């Protein structure tokens, strides 16, 4: 017996199978049962409400927080032959009238709206436009925005529960890529979900390679990442607008197609730079966290954080913008202990220090921790991780070298902090431990201390890394202010007195030279590139870009890289064979089939004799 949902999925999207939990989530919509669906970025959560919308008559309302996000999704749906529209403040009066007429006549199956359009002053006008059209269900995307415990709280989301009074018999379905148990409870409560089906997908993203680097020479560290992803799309997150502008300028001077993005720019400049990135006119966006939620570009191959975010939820959401197409991508966190000092100071000034400080501690433990990065991330979200070796992080790839006697090394560092009177910062303590008789050390007589040169055989970056790890582990603390200093905690004092006080202490350092990095990382990509003709893949990318520009939509709206790699692997020669390619639906075959076959045929044709 055929599955009507699967038939719709194949006809419009070109996919022949469901991803985990998609079928159950779609059935909840068909059964008119409220639901809360937690799926990781790239897990296909949007399909969970888009496919059921095509399985019956009536209008599905989709609440989405950003105009860019709405536009991307609607462009993709229309490209696939799905009748959809969005209604928001950015539309011209002419387009608003056209969409209003389409709503009134039942032209659309999906209508995307911002929360304030349904809950604010403009709701009556929208409700009158919906008129007599039966509303089948309400899907609330990025539902974590409703929770004050989420990483992107938006007060207007709180008013969406009022919609239940208008549409009493309509089911409500909340979707998000990331939510802790506390946030999930808040979503259910605030939306007044009735006996909801809760489906929680795995938070693990096995296609992402996670790396953490103590900040040393940021530009050099960025160059190493960019060298691994030359010509590919990437995002570099910074903590300040000044650093965004400086790094974007430096990248451009280095020959990288890069643009800045932050809240200090004009709306026109921000939108221009965002569109340039989405349309593949530039490769890299250097941004503050103001950039991201509305970005649906699927082929982002790397995300770098030049500074630690304030929580693991923020990190998972931002790093998760890499590899949304399921192909290999890299997430690099470059941090220093000072990042966490600045966050704590900011929390104290905002008056909500305690709750946010707890979230920051988890981020700090991840950054300076020793162990599998995938395991630590999924454990934070309450997800079991059964693999002994993820094969996709710096620790499991052998790029981190565990310190043989971590307790001895830790006690040397703690002793140095104590001997200099707990009145100096990291740089000074590093100089003392490494035996560097610089002016700042000799002027205070610290070259005569017993701890002078105790770690002379270690590199500066290694010693800094030990200090950061001890701060993260709670054996040291770093004061706030313009000149932060290192101090011992109660746990640090106990460890100085008793070597057995920290039986689980671990320290690690970056391996040098990192001979295995490129070789080991390539294994993550091996499966997705297996059998793919790279030159043909690039030719298909050129075709995709040409089609996208002609239609004024981002290239990923036409085809994802996953589909292009499959085409370059299988090299179909007929329209019927095209229909069996992942991500090629009936509309795509009709509109682009001949052009695809021509590129593939010409690529396989021998070059004319010269």
C-alpha positions as CSV (number, residue, x, y, z in Angstrom):
1,X,0.0,0.0,0.0
2,X,1.5,3.4,-1.0
3,X,2.1,6.1,1.5
4,X,0.5,9.4,0.4
5,X,2.9,11.5,2.4
6,X,5.9,9.7,0.8
7,X,4.4,10.2,-2.6
8,X,4.1,14.0,-1.9
9,X,7.6,14.1,-0.6
10,X,8.9,12.5,-3.7
11,X,6.8,14.5,-6.2
12,X,7.6,17.9,-4.8
13,X,10.9,17.6,-3.1
14,X,12.5,14.6,-4.9
15,X,13.2,12.6,-1.7
16,X,12.4,8.9,-1.6
17,X,12.6,8.3,2.1
18,X,11.8,10.0,5.4
19,X,14.5,11.1,7.8
20,X,14.2,10.1,11.5
21,X,11.0,11.2,13.2
22,X,9.6,13.0,10.1
23,X,6.9,10.5,9.4
24,X,5.7,10.6,13.1
25,X,5.7,14.4,13.1
26,X,3.7,14.6,9.9
27,X,1.2,12.1,11.2
28,X,0.6,14.3,14.3
29,X,-0.3,17.1,11.9
30,X,-2.7,14.9,10.0
31,X,-4.2,13.6,13.3
32,X,-4.7,17.2,14.4
33,X,-2.8,16.5,17.6
34,X,-0.6,19.2,19.1
35,X,3.1,18.5,18.9
36,X,6.5,19.7,19.9
37,X,9.2,18.7,17.5
38,X,12.9,19.1,18.4
39,X,15.2,18.3,15.4
40,X,18.7,19.5,14.8
41,X,19.6,22.0,12.1
42,X,19.6,20.1,8.8
43,X,17.3,17.4,10.1
44,X,14.4,18.3,7.8
45,X,12.0,19.8,10.4
46,X,10.4,22.2,7.9
47,X,9.2,19.3,5.9
48,X,7.3,18.0,8.9
49,X,4.7,20.8,8.3
50,X,5.2,21.5,4.6
51,X,4.4,18.0,3.4
52,X,1.1,17.6,5.4
53,X,0.0,21.0,4.1
54,X,-0.1,19.4,0.7
55,X,-2.0,16.4,1.9
56,X,-5.4,18.2,2.2
57,X,-7.4,21.3,1.5
58,X,-7.2,24.5,3.6
59,X,-4.5,26.9,4.7
60,X,-1.6,26.1,7.0
61,X,-0.3,29.1,9.0
62,X,3.4,29.1,9.6
63,X,4.8,31.5,12.2
64,X,8.4,32.5,11.5
65,X,10.5,35.2,13.3
66,X,12.4,36.7,10.4
67,X,11.5,38.1,7.0
68,X,14.7,36.5,5.4
69,X,13.8,33.1,6.8
70,X,10.2,33.4,5.4
71,X,11.4,34.5,2.0
72,X,14.0,31.7,1.7
73,X,11.5,29.0,2.6
74,X,8.7,30.4,0.3
75,X,11.2,30.8,-2.6
76,X,12.2,27.1,-2.2
77,X,8.6,25.9,-1.9
78,X,7.5,27.9,-5.0
79,X,10.5,26.5,-6.9
80,X,9.3,23.0,-6.0
81,X,5.8,23.7,-7.2
82,X,4.2,24.2,-3.8
83,X,1.6,27.1,-3.6
84,X,3.0,29.2,-0.7
85,X,3.3,32.9,0.2
86,X,4.5,35.1,3.0
87,X,2.9,38.2,4.4
88,X,5.1,40.7,6.2
89,X,5.9,44.4,6.5
90,X,8.6,44.3,3.9
91,X,6.2,43.7,1.0
92,X,5.1,46.4,-1.3
93,X,1.5,47.4,-1.4
94,X,1.1,45.8,-4.8
95,X,2.5,42.4,-3.5
96,X,0.4,42.6,-0.4
97,X,-2.7,43.0,-2.5
98,X,-1.7,40.1,-4.7
99,X,-1.1,37.9,-1.6
100,X,-4.4,39.0,0.0
101,X,-6.3,38.1,-3.1
102,X,-4.5,34.7,-3.2
103,X,-5.5,34.1,0.5
104,X,-9.1,35.0,-0.2
105,X,-9.4,32.7,-3.2
106,X,-7.7,29.7,-1.5
107,X,-4.6,29.8,-3.8
108,X,-2.1,28.9,-1.1
109,X,-1.5,25.9,1.0
110,X,1.1,27.6,3.2
111,X,1.1,31.2,4.5
112,X,4.2,32.4,6.3
113,X,3.7,35.3,8.8
114,X,5.7,37.0,11.5
115,X,4.4,36.6,15.1
116,X,3.5,40.3,15.4
117,X,1.2,40.0,12.4
118,X,-0.9,37.4,14.3
119,X,-0.6,38.8,17.8
120,X,-0.1,42.6,17.3
121,X,-2.1,45.5,16.0
122,X,-2.1,44.2,12.5
123,X,-3.8,40.9,13.3
124,X,-7.4,42.0,12.5
125,X,-6.4,43.0,9.0
126,X,-4.8,39.6,8.4
127,X,-7.7,37.7,9.9
128,X,-10.1,39.5,7.6
129,X,-7.9,38.5,4.6
130,X,-7.9,34.9,5.7
131,X,-11.7,35.2,5.8
132,X,-13.6,32.0,5.3
133,X,-10.6,29.9,4.3
134,X,-10.4,26.9,6.7
135,X,-7.2,27.0,8.7
136,X,-5.9,23.4,8.9
137,X,-3.1,23.9,11.5
138,X,-0.6,26.4,12.9
139,X,3.1,25.6,12.7
140,X,5.4,27.7,14.9
141,X,9.0,27.7,13.7
142,X,11.9,28.6,15.9
143,X,9.6,28.0,18.9
144,X,12.5,28.4,21.4
145,X,11.9,32.2,20.9
146,X,8.8,31.9,23.2
147,X,10.9,30.9,26.2
148,X,12.8,33.3,28.4
149,X,15.2,30.4,29.0
150,X,15.9,30.0,25.3
151,X,18.8,31.6,23.5
152,X,16.7,34.1,21.4
153,X,13.7,35.1,23.5
154,X,11.2,37.2,21.6
155,X,8.3,38.6,23.7
156,X,5.8,38.7,20.8
157,X,5.9,34.9,20.6
158,X,4.2,34.9,24.1
159,X,1.0,36.3,22.5
160,X,0.6,33.4,20.1
161,X,-1.3,31.3,22.7
162,X,-4.2,33.8,22.1
163,X,-4.7,32.3,18.7
164,X,-6.3,29.3,20.4
165,X,-9.3,31.4,21.2
166,X,-9.8,32.2,17.6
167,X,-9.0,28.8,16.1
168,X,-10.3,26.5,18.9
169,X,-10.3,23.3,16.8
170,X,-7.0,23.8,15.1
171,X,-3.9,21.9,16.1
172,X,-0.7,23.8,17.0
173,X,2.8,22.4,16.2
174,X,6.0,23.9,17.7
175,X,9.3,23.3,15.9
176,X,12.9,24.2,17.0
177,X,16.4,22.9,16.4
178,X,17.6,23.3,20.0
179,X,16.0,23.3,23.3
180,X,17.0,22.1,26.8
181,X,14.4,20.3,29.0
182,X,13.6,23.6,30.7
183,X,12.9,25.4,27.4
184,X,10.8,22.5,26.2
185,X,8.6,22.7,29.2
186,X,8.3,26.4,28.8
187,X,7.2,26.1,25.1
188,X,4.4,23.6,26.0
189,X,3.2,25.9,28.8
190,X,3.4,29.2,26.9
191,X,1.6,27.9,23.8
192,X,-0.9,26.0,25.9
193,X,-0.3,22.8,23.9
194,X,-2.9,20.1,24.6
195,X,-1.5,16.7,25.3
196,X,1.3,17.3,22.7
197,X,3.2,14.6,21.0
198,X,6.9,15.3,21.8
199,X,9.5,14.1,19.4
200,X,13.1,14.8,20.1
201,X,15.7,13.9,17.5
202,X,19.3,13.3,18.1
203,X,21.3,16.5,18.7
204,X,24.4,14.9,17.2
205,X,25.6,16.2,13.8
206,X,28.0,13.6,12.7
207,X,28.9,15.5,9.5
208,X,30.4,18.3,11.6
209,X,34.0,18.3,12.7
210,X,34.4,20.2,15.9
211,X,37.7,21.8,16.9
212,X,38.7,24.0,19.8
213,X,41.8,26.2,19.8
214,X,43.1,28.5,22.6
215,X,43.5,31.9,21.1
216,X,47.0,32.6,20.0
217,X,47.5,34.4,16.7
218,X,43.9,34.8,15.5
219,X,44.8,35.7,11.9
220,X,47.2,32.8,11.6
221,X,44.6,30.4,13.1
222,X,41.9,31.8,10.7
223,X,44.3,31.4,7.7
224,X,44.7,27.7,8.6
225,X,40.9,27.2,8.6
226,X,40.4,29.1,5.3
227,X,43.2,27.1,3.6
228,X,41.2,24.0,4.3
229,X,38.1,25.5,2.7
230,X,39.4,27.7,-0.1
231,X,36.5,29.0,-2.2
232,X,33.8,27.5,0.1
233,X,31.2,29.4,2.1
234,X,31.9,30.2,5.7
235,X,30.8,32.3,8.7
236,X,33.2,33.9,11.2
237,X,31.6,35.1,14.4
238,X,33.2,37.8,16.5
239,X,32.3,39.3,19.9
240,X,32.5,43.0,18.8
241,X,31.6,45.1,15.8
242,X,35.1,46.6,15.8
243,X,36.6,43.1,15.4
244,X,34.1,42.3,12.7
245,X,35.1,45.3,10.6
246,X,38.8,44.7,11.1
247,X,38.7,41.0,10.2
248,X,36.5,41.6,7.2
249,X,38.9,44.2,5.9
250,X,41.9,41.9,6.5
251,X,40.3,39.0,4.7
252,X,39.5,41.2,1.7
253,X,43.1,42.4,1.6
254,X,44.1,38.8,1.7
255,X,42.1,38.0,-1.4
256,X,39.1,36.4,0.3
257,X,35.6,37.5,-0.9
258,X,34.3,38.6,2.5
259,X,31.8,41.1,3.9
260,X,30.9,42.3,7.4
261,X,27.6,42.1,9.2
262,X,26.6,43.6,12.5
263,X,23.8,45.7,14.1
264,X,25.8,48.9,13.8
265,X,25.5,48.9,10.0
266,X,22.5,50.4,8.2
267,X,19.6,48.1,7.1
268,X,20.5,48.7,3.5
269,X,24.2,47.6,4.0
270,X,23.2,44.6,6.2
271,X,20.7,43.4,3.6
272,X,23.1,43.9,0.7
273,X,25.8,41.9,2.4
274,X,23.4,39.1,3.5
275,X,22.1,38.8,0.0
276,X,25.6,38.8,-1.4
277,X,26.4,35.8,0.8
278,X,23.2,34.0,0.0
279,X,23.6,34.5,-3.7
280,X,27.2,33.2,-3.7
281,X,28.6,36.6,-4.7
282,X,30.9,36.4,-1.6
283,X,32.3,33.4,0.3
284,X,32.7,34.6,3.9
285,X,30.5,36.6,6.3
286,X,32.3,38.1,9.3
287,X,29.5,38.8,11.8
288,X,28.3,39.3,15.3
289,X,25.5,37.0,16.5
290,X,23.1,39.5,14.8
291,X,23.7,37.3,11.7
292,X,22.3,33.8,11.4
293,X,18.8,32.8,12.2
294,X,17.4,33.9,8.9
295,X,20.2,32.2,7.0
296,X,19.2,29.1,5.2
297,X,22.2,28.7,2.9
298,X,22.8,24.9,3.0
299,X,26.4,24.7,1.8
300,X,28.2,26.6,4.6
301,X,31.4,24.5,4.9
302,X,32.9,26.1,8.0
303,X,31.8,28.3,11.0
304,X,34.5,29.9,13.2
305,X,33.9,31.5,16.5
306,X,36.6,34.1,17.3
307,X,35.6,34.1,20.9
308,X,33.4,31.9,23.1
309,X,29.6,32.4,23.0
310,X,27.7,32.8,26.2
311,X,26.1,29.3,26.3
312,X,26.3,25.9,24.7
313,X,22.8,26.6,23.3
314,X,24.1,29.6,21.5
315,X,27.1,27.7,20.2
316,X,25.1,24.7,19.0
317,X,22.7,27.0,17.2
318,X,25.4,29.1,15.6
319,X,27.9,26.3,14.8
320,X,24.9,24.3,13.5
321,X,24.6,26.7,10.5
322,X,27.5,24.7,8.9
323,X,26.7,21.6,6.9
324,X,22.9,22.0,6.7
325,X,22.9,19.9,3.6
326,X,24.3,16.9,5.5
327,X,27.7,17.1,3.9
328,X,31.0,17.5,5.7
329,X,31.7,20.9,7.5
330,X,34.0,22.2,10.2
331,X,33.2,24.2,13.4
332,X,36.1,25.9,15.1
333,X,36.0,27.6,18.4
334,X,38.9,29.9,19.1
335,X,38.7,31.2,22.7
336,X,40.6,32.7,25.6
337,X,39.8,32.8,29.3
338,X,39.2,36.5,28.9
339,X,36.0,35.7,26.9
340,X,34.4,34.3,30.0
341,X,35.5,37.2,32.2
342,X,33.8,39.6,29.8
343,X,30.6,37.7,29.7
344,X,30.5,37.5,33.6
345,X,31.0,41.2,33.8
346,X,28.2,41.8,31.3
347,X,25.9,39.5,33.2
348,X,26.6,41.4,36.5
349,X,25.9,44.7,34.9
350,X,22.6,43.4,33.4
351,X,21.5,42.2,36.9
352,X,20.8,38.6,35.9
353,X,24.1,37.1,36.6
354,X,23.4,33.8,38.4
355,X,21.3,31.9,35.8
356,X,23.4,33.0,32.9
357,X,26.6,32.4,34.8
358,X,25.6,28.7,35.1
359,X,25.1,28.4,31.3
360,X,28.4,30.1,30.8
361,X,30.2,27.6,33.0
362,X,28.9,24.8,30.7
363,X,30.3,26.7,27.7
364,X,33.6,27.1,29.6
365,X,33.9,23.4,30.4
366,X,33.3,22.5,26.7
367,X,36.0,24.9,25.5
368,X,38.7,23.8,27.9
369,X,37.6,20.3,28.4
370,X,39.5,17.2,27.4
371,X,37.3,14.6,25.6
372,X,35.1,14.0,22.6
373,X,33.3,17.2,21.6
374,X,30.3,15.5,20.1
375,X,29.8,13.6,23.3
376,X,29.9,16.7,25.4
377,X,27.5,18.6,23.2
378,X,24.8,15.9,23.0
379,X,25.2,15.2,26.7
380,X,24.4,18.8,27.5
381,X,21.0,18.4,25.7
382,X,20.3,15.1,27.4
383,X,21.0,12.9,24.4
384,X,22.9,9.6,24.8
385,X,26.1,9.1,22.8
386,X,27.1,5.5,22.4
387,X,30.1,5.8,20.1
388,X,33.5,5.2,21.6
389,X,35.1,7.5,19.0
390,X,33.2,10.1,17.0
391,X,35.9,10.4,14.4
392,X,35.0,14.0,13.8
393,X,36.5,16.2,16.5
394,X,40.0,17.3,17.5
395,X,40.1,14.9,20.4
396,X,39.0,11.8,18.5
397,X,41.1,12.7,15.5
398,X,44.2,12.6,17.7
399,X,45.0,16.4,17.4
400,X,45.0,16.8,21.2
401,X,47.7,15.2,23.2
402,X,46.8,14.3,26.8
403,X,49.3,15.5,29.4
404,X,51.0,12.5,30.9
405,X,51.0,13.7,34.5
406,X,48.3,16.4,34.6
407,X,48.3,16.8,38.4
408,X,52.0,17.7,38.6
409,X,51.6,20.2,35.7
410,X,48.6,21.7,37.4
411,X,50.3,22.1,40.7
412,X,53.2,23.8,39.0
413,X,50.8,26.3,37.5
414,X,48.9,26.8,40.8
415,X,52.2,27.3,42.6
416,X,53.3,30.0,40.2
417,X,50.0,31.9,40.7
418,X,50.5,31.7,44.4
419,X,54.2,32.7,44.3
420,X,53.6,35.9,42.4
421,X,51.0,36.8,45.0
422,X,47.8,36.2,43.0
423,X,48.3,39.7,41.6
424,X,49.2,39.1,37.9
425,X,47.5,38.0,34.8
426,X,48.0,35.1,32.4
427,X,50.9,36.6,30.3
428,X,53.0,37.2,33.4
429,X,52.4,33.8,34.9
430,X,53.3,32.2,31.5
431,X,56.6,34.1,31.4
432,X,57.5,33.0,34.9
433,X,56.7,29.3,34.2
434,X,58.6,29.3,30.9
435,X,61.6,31.0,32.5
436,X,61.5,34.1,30.3
437,X,63.6,36.8,32.1
438,X,61.8,39.7,30.5
439,X,61.7,43.2,32.1
440,X,58.2,42.7,33.7
441,X,59.6,39.5,35.4
442,X,63.0,40.8,36.5
443,X,61.7,44.1,37.7
444,X,59.8,42.3,40.4
445,X,62.5,39.7,41.1
446,X,60.3,36.9,39.9
447,X,63.2,35.3,38.1
448,X,64.5,34.2,41.6
449,X,61.3,32.4,42.5
450,X,61.4,28.6,42.8
451,X,58.7,28.3,40.2
452,X,60.7,30.2,37.6
453,X,61.2,28.0,34.5
454,X,59.2,25.0,35.9
455,X,57.6,24.6,32.4
456,X,60.5,25.9,30.3
457,X,60.2,22.9,28.0
458,X,56.6,23.8,27.1
459,X,55.5,26.3,24.4
460,X,53.7,29.5,25.3
461,X,50.4,28.3,23.7
462,X,50.6,25.1,25.7
463,X,51.1,26.9,29.1
464,X,48.3,29.3,28.3
465,X,46.1,26.3,27.4
466,X,46.8,24.7,30.8
467,X,45.8,27.9,32.6
468,X,42.6,28.2,30.6
469,X,41.8,24.6,31.4
470,X,42.4,25.1,35.1
471,X,40.2,28.2,35.1
472,X,37.4,26.2,33.3
473,X,37.9,23.3,35.8
474,X,37.5,25.6,38.8
475,X,41.0,25.4,40.2
476,X,41.8,29.0,39.2
477,X,39.6,32.1,38.6
478,X,40.3,35.2,36.6
479,X,39.1,38.5,37.9
480,X,37.1,41.0,35.8
481,X,38.2,44.5,35.1
482,X,40.6,46.1,32.7
483,X,43.6,44.1,34.0
484,X,42.3,40.7,35.1
485,X,44.6,38.6,37.4
486,X,44.7,35.0,38.2
487,X,43.7,33.8,41.7
488,X,43.4,30.4,43.4
489,X,40.0,29.0,44.3
490,X,39.3,26.8,47.3
491,X,39.7,23.8,45.0
492,X,43.0,25.1,43.7
493,X,44.3,25.5,47.3
494,X,43.2,22.0,48.2
495,X,45.1,20.6,45.1
496,X,48.3,22.5,46.1
497,X,48.2,20.8,49.5
498,X,47.1,17.4,48.4
499,X,47.9,15.8,45.0
500,X,45.0,13.4,45.5
501,X,42.4,16.2,45.7
502,X,41.7,16.0,42.0
503,X,41.7,12.4,40.8
504,X,39.7,13.2,37.6
505,X,41.9,16.1,36.5
506,X,42.9,16.0,32.9
507,X,45.0,18.4,30.8
508,X,45.7,18.4,27.1
509,X,47.8,20.3,24.5
510,X,47.7,20.7,20.8
511,X,49.9,18.2,19.0
512,X,52.8,19.8,17.1
513,X,53.3,19.4,14.3
514,X,49.8,18.4,13.3
515,X,50.8,15.9,10.6
516,X,47.5,13.9,10.7
517,X,45.0,16.8,10.5
518,X,44.3,17.0,6.8
519,X,44.5,13.2,6.3
520,X,42.2,12.4,9.2
521,X,39.7,15.1,8.4
522,X,39.5,14.0,4.8
523,X,38.0,10.7,6.0
524,X,34.9,12.6,7.3
525,X,34.4,13.8,3.7
526,X,35.4,10.6,2.0
527,X,31.9,9.0,1.8
528,X,30.2,12.1,0.4
529,X,32.8,12.5,-2.3
530,X,33.1,8.8,-3.1
531,X,32.7,8.4,-6.9
532,X,31.9,12.1,-7.5
533,X,33.5,13.7,-10.5
534,X,34.6,17.0,-8.9
535,X,35.0,18.8,-12.3
536,X,31.5,17.9,-13.3
537,X,30.2,19.0,-9.8
538,X,31.8,22.4,-10.4
539,X,30.2,22.6,-13.9
540,X,26.8,21.8,-12.3
541,X,27.4,24.6,-9.7
542,X,28.0,27.0,-12.6
543,X,24.7,26.0,-14.1
544,X,22.9,26.3,-10.8
545,X,24.2,29.8,-10.3
546,X,23.1,30.8,-13.7
547,X,19.6,29.5,-13.2
548,X,19.4,31.2,-9.7
549,X,20.5,34.6,-11.0
550,X,18.0,34.4,-13.8
551,X,15.3,33.8,-11.2
552,X,16.6,36.2,-8.6
553,X,16.8,33.5,-5.9
554,X,19.7,32.0,-3.9
555,X,21.4,29.0,-5.7
556,X,20.5,26.5,-2.9
557,X,16.8,27.2,-3.7
558,X,17.4,25.5,-7.1
559,X,19.5,22.5,-5.9
560,X,21.5,21.6,-2.8
561,X,25.1,20.5,-3.1
562,X,23.9,17.0,-2.0
563,X,21.9,16.8,-5.2
564,X,24.7,18.1,-7.4
565,X,27.2,15.6,-6.0
566,X,24.7,12.8,-6.7
567,X,24.3,14.0,-10.3
568,X,28.1,14.1,-10.6
569,X,28.3,10.6,-9.2
570,X,25.5,8.9,-11.2
571,X,25.7,11.1,-14.4
572,X,22.1,10.3,-15.6
573,X,21.4,10.6,-19.3
574,X,17.6,10.6,-19.4
575,X,14.8,12.6,-17.8
576,X,13.5,9.4,-16.3
577,X,16.9,8.7,-14.7
578,X,16.9,12.3,-13.3
579,X,13.7,11.6,-11.4
580,X,15.6,9.0,-9.3
581,X,18.2,11.5,-8.1
582,X,18.0,12.7,-4.5
583,X,16.4,16.2,-4.3
584,X,15.1,16.3,-7.9
585,X,11.3,16.5,-7.8
586,X,8.8,16.5,-10.7
587,X,8.8,20.3,-11.1
588,X,12.7,20.4,-11.1
589,X,12.8,17.8,-13.8
590,X,10.3,19.7,-15.9
591,X,12.1,23.1,-15.5
592,X,15.8,22.2,-15.4
593,X,16.0,18.6,-16.6
594,X,17.2,19.3,-20.2
595,X,19.8,21.8,-19.0
596,X,21.2,19.3,-16.5
597,X,21.4,16.6,-19.0
598,X,23.1,18.9,-21.5
599,X,25.8,19.8,-19.0
600,X,26.4,16.1,-18.1
601,X,26.4,15.1,-21.7
602,X,28.8,17.8,-22.8
603,X,31.1,17.0,-19.9
604,X,31.4,13.4,-21.0
605,X,31.9,14.3,-24.7
606,X,35.6,14.3,-25.9
607,X,37.1,17.7,-26.5
608,X,37.2,18.6,-30.3
609,X,40.6,18.2,-31.9
610,X,42.6,21.4,-32.0
